[in-house]
Amino acid sequence: MAIRVVRLGTARSKGEGPRLGTVRRPPRGVRKADYARRNYYDAWLPELAPSLPLFSWFIKDPSKQRWPRFVRQYLREMRSPQARRLLDLLAKLSRSANFSVGCYCADESRCHRSVLRRLLAAHGARLA
């Protein structure tokens, strides 16, 4: 049992389990009823996504110079009690179920899901 960190909208892996979208906004131009069928997500957890102001600031210039500040700010946001409880819950669930978390970004190295992967590991999650 483990958590996979994935790009939403891509084909699912065998045994992946439900997908949790850690994004602030649903996919554009996709009906809510089609999110799961089109491999976006089965459940939405915007609480684990960067805040809209932080994301907007970073996406305007996703340069190497901005990335360290983005990571620091995102980590600060993930120290909120609500985020910590969700991270603890997902870590516990990873010991008995397969599921995935993800977002839309093509490059995980410049995406909050790379930081989320580290946070989940720090909370004791089993990662695929």
Secondary structure by P-SEA (a helix, b strand, c coil): cbbbbbcccccccccccbbbbccccccccccccccccccccccccccccccaaaaaaaaacccccaaaaaaaaaaaaaccaaaaaaaaaaaaaaaccccccccccccccccaaaaaaaaaaaaccccc
